[in-house]
Amino acid sequence: MDTFHRLAGVTESSNRDPRPSQPFEAPPTLRDPETSSQLQNDTRGSRASLPLDRRPSHKSFRSSQRGNSRSGSPNRPPLPSPSRTQQHRQERRSHESAGSRSGSEGEEDFPWGQEAQTTRVIRVRRDWLTAGDLYPQFQNLYPEILDPLVTDEDFRFLISNLNSRLKATFSPFTTRAWVDAVIGAATGYVWEDLGLTGVKRGMKGIERFLDGWNGEGREVRVVQVRRTGFMALDFVVPDPGIDGEGNGEGGIGPAE
């Protein structure tokens, strides 16, 4: 075998050492230049030493500039002194008081007329508990200040007749109200423009009734309910002389 190996050019070493004579070195790895520079920066940043008592700051660059401008701005206008503010307030109060005085003087100089000096108005309120806002109704509580100009019987007669006429005229549940609504819608509301509805005819009857009551020779006059907006029934009576200077206290005031 040795001869054969020699002829073949193969030599075998009898004494082989399993451990190499020199240490094994790994081949160098190739790195990207950008990645290597980033790693170097990270290592440098992590190695930087920070003080132990360092606290995070919540202030921004703008806030510091604003603080510096507020503290050291030489062109900032000075604040008004308290004396100037008080002077402005006093001047404003004096102007307001002068305006109120001129307005009160203008109201006092307004001429009311002779009727305002000799008559007063006694107002009977509207009764909302009877029919609500469906149709107007007035209270039948007799005001004693009307005595002896209007007796209790005359007052209740007036209120009862007026309330019944108002109900028949303005109630939306009557047959005439439904007929007027249908005819008005069919004719394009020409029916109402011609004054043929029950509301307009009933209102004319109420006005004639109040005019007849006023023409019975009494010193009391009733104002038409259309002038008061159906909110009150006003009695114009001679001045009873119980309101002193005519301040209109106790529900009594000058007639318009």
C-alpha positions in Angstrom: 0.0 0.0 0.0 2.8 2.4 0.8 4.4 1.7 -2.6 1.1 2.3 -4.3 0.6 5.5 -2.5 4.0 6.7 -3.3 3.5 5.9 -7.0 0.2 7.8 -6.8 1.9 10.8 -5.2 -0.1 10.7 -2.0 1.7 11.0 1.3 0.2 10.2 4.7 1.4 11.7 7.9 1.4 9.3 10.8 1.5 12.0 13.4 -1.5 14.2 12.9 -2.4 17.0 15.5 -6.1 17.6 15.8 -5.6 21.2 17.1 -4.2 23.7 14.6 -0.9 25.4 15.3 -2.4 28.9 14.8 -5.8 30.3 16.2 -8.7 30.4 13.9 -9.8 33.8 12.7 -13.2 34.6 11.3 -13.4 36.4 8.1 -14.3 40.1 8.5 -18.0 40.9 7.8 -18.9 43.7 5.4 -21.1 46.5 6.7 -23.1 49.3 5.1 -21.4 52.7 5.7 -24.8 54.3 6.5 -25.7 51.6 9.1 -22.2 51.9 10.7 -22.5 55.7 11.1 -26.0 55.3 12.7 -24.7 52.8 15.1 -21.8 55.0 16.0 -24.1 57.9 16.7 -26.3 55.7 18.9 -23.4 54.5 20.9 -22.1 58.0 21.3 -25.5 59.3 22.4 -26.0 56.5 24.9 -22.6 57.1 26.4 -23.2 60.8 27.1 -23.6 61.4 30.8 -26.6 63.3 32.1 -26.9 65.0 35.5 -28.9 63.2 38.1 -31.0 66.2 39.1 -32.1 67.1 35.6 -35.9 67.8 35.2 -37.8 68.0 31.9 -38.8 71.5 30.7 -42.3 72.2 29.5 -41.5 75.6 28.1 -41.3 76.3 24.5 -39.3 78.8 22.5 -42.3 81.0 22.0 -43.3 81.0 25.6 -39.8 82.2 26.6 -39.9 84.9 24.0 -43.3 86.1 25.3 -42.0 86.1 28.8 -39.0 88.2 27.8 -41.2 90.6 25.8 -43.6 91.1 28.8 -40.9 91.5 31.4 -38.5 93.7 29.4 -40.6 95.5 26.7 -39.7 99.2 26.9 -42.5 100.2 24.5 -45.4 98.8 26.5 -48.0 101.5 27.3 -48.5 102.1 31.0 -51.6 100.9 32.8 -54.2 103.5 33.6 -54.1 104.8 37.2 -57.0 104.1 39.5 -57.7 107.8 39.6 -58.3 108.0 35.9 -60.6 105.0 36.0 -62.7 106.6 38.8 -62.9 109.8 36.8 -64.2 108.0 33.8 -66.8 106.2 35.9 -68.0 109.4 37.5 -68.3 111.1 34.1 -70.4 108.2 32.8 -72.7 108.3 35.8 -73.1 112.0 35.5 -74.1 111.6 31.8 -76.5 108.8 32.5 -78.2 110.8 35.3 -78.4 113.9 33.1 -80.1 111.8 30.3 -82.6 110.3 32.8 -83.5 113.7 34.1 -84.0 115.1 30.6 -86.2 112.1 29.8 -88.3 112.5 32.9 -88.7 116.2 32.2 -89.8 115.4 28.7 -92.5 113.0 30.0 -93.8 115.5 32.5 -94.0 118.2 29.8 -96.0 115.9 27.5 -99.6 117.2 27.3 -102.2 114.6 28.2 -105.2 116.7 27.4 -108.2 117.7 29.5 -109.8 114.3 29.5 -106.7 112.9 31.3 -107.2 115.4 34.1 -110.9 114.7 34.6 -111.3 111.0 34.0 -109.9 107.7 35.1 -110.0 104.1 33.7 -111.2 101.1 35.6 -110.1 97.9 33.9 -111.9 94.5 34.2 -109.4 91.8 33.3 -110.0 88.9 30.9 -111.1 85.6 32.3 -108.7 82.9 31.0 -110.2 80.1 33.1 -113.5 80.0 31.3 -112.5 79.2 27.7 -108.7 79.8 27.6 -107.7 81.3 24.3 -110.5 79.8 22.2 -112.7 83.0 22.6 -112.5 86.0 24.9 -114.4 86.1 28.1 -114.3 88.8 30.9 -114.6 88.5 34.7 -117.9 89.2 36.3 -116.4 90.4 39.6 -118.0 93.7 40.4 -115.5 96.6 41.1 -116.9 98.6 44.0 -115.4 101.8 42.7 -118.1 101.9 40.0 -120.8 102.4 42.7 -123.0 104.5 42.4 -122.3 105.2 38.7 -123.0 101.6 37.7 -125.0 99.2 39.9 -124.1 95.6 40.4 -127.1 94.4 38.4 -126.2 96.6 35.4 -122.6 95.5 35.5 -123.5 91.8 35.6 -126.1 92.3 32.8 -123.4 93.9 30.6 -120.8 91.2 31.3 -123.2 88.3 30.8 -124.5 89.7 27.5 -121.0 90.6 26.2 -119.6 87.1 27.1 -122.5 85.3 25.4 -122.1 87.4 22.2 -118.3 86.8 22.2 -118.8 83.1 22.5 -121.3 82.9 19.7 -119.0 85.1 17.5 -115.5 83.6 18.1 -116.2 80.0 19.2 -114.6 77.6 16.6 -117.1 74.7 17.4 -120.2 76.3 16.0 -121.9 75.3 12.7 -121.5 78.8 11.3 -117.7 78.7 11.9 -117.4 75.4 10.0 -119.5 76.7 7.1 -117.5 79.9 6.9 -114.3 77.9 6.8 -115.4 75.7 4.0 -116.9 78.5 1.9 -113.8 80.7 2.5 -111.4 77.9 1.3 -113.6 77.2 -1.8 -113.8 80.9 -2.8 -110.2 81.7 -2.2 -111.2 83.7 1.0 -113.3 86.1 -1.0 -116.1 85.2 1.3 -114.2 86.8 4.2 -113.1 89.9 2.2 -116.8 90.6 1.4 -117.6 90.6 5.2 -120.1 87.8 4.9 -118.6 85.6 7.7 -120.3 85.1 11.1 -117.3 86.6 12.9 -117.5 90.0 11.2 -121.3 90.1 11.5 -121.1 89.2 15.2 -118.4 91.8 15.8 -120.6 94.5 14.4 -123.4 93.4 16.7 -121.1 93.6 19.7 -120.1 97.1 18.8 -123.7 98.2 18.4 -124.5 96.6 21.8 -121.7 98.6 23.6 -122.7 101.8 21.8 -126.3 101.3 22.9 -125.1 100.7 26.5 -123.0 103.9 26.4 -126.0 105.9 25.1 -128.3 105.2 28.0 -127.3 108.5 29.7 -124.7 107.2 32.2 -121.6 109.1 33.2 -119.6 105.9 32.5 -118.3 105.0 29.1 -117.2 101.5 28.0 -114.3 101.3 25.5 -114.8 99.0 22.5 -113.1 95.7 23.1 -111.4 95.8 19.7 -109.4 98.8 21.0 -108.1 96.9 24.0 -107.3 93.8 21.9 -110.0 91.7 23.8 -107.6 91.7 26.8 -109.7 93.9 29.1 -113.0 95.8 29.4 -112.3 99.4 30.3 -114.7 101.7 32.0 -114.0 105.4 31.7 -115.3 107.2 34.8 -115.0 110.7 36.2 -112.0 111.2 38.4 -113.0 110.0 41.9 -110.1 111.9 43.5 -108.6 108.9 45.5 -105.3 108.6 43.7 -103.7 111.8 45.0 -101.6 113.5 42.3 -103.0 111.1 39.6 -100.3 108.5 39.9 -102.6 105.8 38.6 -102.4 103.6 41.7 -104.9 100.9 42.4 -105.7 100.0 38.8 -106.9 103.6 38.0 -105.1 105.7 35.4 -105.8 108.5 33.0 -107.9 107.8 30.1 -106.4 108.0 26.6 
